[in-house]
Amino acid sequence: METNRTSAPQDPGKITDSTESVATRVSSAAHDTIDRVADSAHPVVDKVAQRAHDTIQRVAEVAATAGEGVSSQTAQVRELQENFTAECREYVRNNPLRALAYAAAAGFLLTRLLRD
C-alpha cells in the first residue's frame, strides 16, 4: 500500500503573517523582560546613590569640623604668641639690665653650642 505524500503548497502570505506574529510576540516578551529588569534595578541604584550622597555629606562635615579646629588652634597659638611677646616686652622695660645680662648669657651659650 502506497500512500501519496504530497503536501499542499502553503500560501506565502500566511507564512509572512505567521513570521511577523512570532517576531512581534518575541519582541514584546523581550521588551517586557527588559522593563522588569530595569524596574527591579531602580531601587538598587537609588539605594547606592543615596549611600554615596550620605558618605560625601559625612566627609564634608568632617572636613568642615577639621577646618574649624585648625582655625581655632591657629587663633589660640597666635594669641599665645602675642601674650608671650607682650610679657617679654614688659619684663625688658621693668628690668633692662637683667634682660641684657640674660641676652648676653644666651648669646654666649648659643655660640659655644653651635661652634662645636
Secondary structure, 3 states (H helix, E strand, C coil): CCCCCCCCCCCHHHHHHHHHHHHHHHHHHHHHHHHHHHHHHHHHHHHHHHHHHHHHHHHHHHHHHHHHHHHHHHHHHHHHHHHHHHHHHHHHHHCHHHHHHHHHHHHHHHHHHHHC
